[in-house]
Amino acid sequence: MIYFLAGNDNKKKNERARVISGILKPIKINEEEISADILLDYASSNSLFGDINVIVVENLLNREDVMLSGNDWKNLEESPNIFIFLEDSMLAAEEKKHKKYAHIERFDKKEEKKDTGKDVFLICDAFARKDKIGTWVLYREAIEKGISPESISGILFWKIKSMILNNDKNFTKENLKLYSSQIVTLHHKAHRGELDFIIGLEQFILNSLNK
């Protein structure tokens, strides 16, 4: 059985994951270990006592290096074990692709709508035009208004994924995939306290549009 819990409300996502797990202790696969082979190994594994395992993975859909075929997803779905994928975001195209195999639930903070208004979309539009100065100015204005870097990076990540799917002409697909990976890395490093998210995202914007 597969669950996708998507959205920016991590508290509610984690609460839902605990409900799904019940009395079972989840097995969390960290980002350094995750691979298609490991997931498929868990799909086919059974404990000595016939217990069910609950496997938890964060942001699998962001990983360009972990690819699962339709048959692979079918194996996870039919496994006696439970797979819970926690995703910060999930595009409509991704939801359509995976809903045949998984239960998909969304958990978004209502207050985040304030942060994802026209200011953030203007930043994304300027980025898509490769307008370096315009993107930077709009970014600084948004930060000064109190818009969080999490909100900006989330919508920018969504925009870049859309550009990949639509074969955007202003950027190569290789560069866009690199940018989406860099945003994910920024997010993880910022939440581990390894960098200042505001400064890191600003540097990302300037470096990405400097090519």
Residue pairs with C-beta under 8 A, 6 or more apart in sequence:
1 77
1 79
1 81
1 82
1 83
1 103
2 73
2 76
2 77
2 82
2 83
2 85
2 98
2 101
2 102
2 103
3 17
3 20
3 82
3 83
3 84
3 85
3 102
3 103
3 104
3 105
4 85
4 87
4 90
4 95
4 98
4 102
4 103
4 104
4 105
5 13
5 16
5 17
5 84
5 85
5 86
5 87
5 105
5 107
6 13
6 86
6 87
6 88
6 89
6 90
6 95
6 104
6 105
6 106
6 107
7 13
7 87
7 88
7 89
7 90
7 106
7 107
7 108
7 109
8 88
8 89
8 107
8 108
8 109
8 112
8 150
8 154
9 107
9 108
9 109
10 86
12 107
13 86
13 107
14 86
16 105
16 107
17 26
17 56
17 84
17 86
20 54
20 82
20 84
21 54
21 82
21 84
24 51
24 52
24 53
24 54
24 82
25 54
26 54
26 55
26 56
26 84
27 42
27 53
27 54
27 55
27 56
28 56
28 57
29 38
29 39
29 55
29 56
29 57
31 58
31 59
31 63
31 188
34 57
34 60
34 63
34 66
35 66
36 66
36 67
36 68
36 72
39 55
39 57
39 68
39 72
39 76
39 83
40 72
40 75
40 76
42 53
42 55
42 79
42 81
42 83
43 75
43 76
43 78
43 79
43 81
43 83
44 75
44 79
45 53
45 81
46 80
47 53
52 80
52 81
52 82
53 81
53 82
54 81
54 82
54 84
55 81
55 82
55 83
55 84
56 84
56 86
57 83
57 84
57 85
57 86
58 85
58 86
58 87
59 86
59 87
59 88
59 184
60 66
60 85
60 87
61 85
61 87
61 90
61 94
62 87
62 88
62 157
62 180
62 181
62 184
64 177
64 180
64 181
68 76
73 98
73 101
73 102
74 101
76 83
76 101
77 101
77 102
85 102
88 154
88 187
89 154
89 157
89 158
90 104
90 106
91 158
91 161
91 162
91 165
93 165
95 104
98 104
112 151
115 147
115 148
115 150
115 151
115 152
116 151
116 154
116 155
119 138
119 141
119 142
119 145
119 147
120 142
120 147
120 151
120 152
120 155
120 156
121 155
122 138
123 135
123 138
123 139
123 142
123 152
123 155
123 156
124 155
124 156
124 159
126 134
126 135
126 138
127 135
127 156
127 159
127 205
127 208
127 209
128 159
128 163
128 168
128 170
129 170
130 170
130 171
130 209
131 209
132 205
132 206
132 209
132 210
135 205
135 209
136 202
136 205
136 206
139 152
139 201
139 202
139 205
140 202
142 152
143 149
143 198
149 190
149 197
149 198
149 200
149 201
150 187
150 197
152 201
153 183
153 186
153 187
153 197
153 201
156 183
157 180
157 183
157 184
160 176
160 179
160 180
160 183
161 180
163 171
163 176
164 173
164 176
164 177
164 180
167 173
168 176
171 179
175 208
175 211
179 204
179 208
182 204
182 208
183 204
186 195
186 197
186 200
186 201
186 204
187 197
189 195
189 200
190 196
190 197
190 200
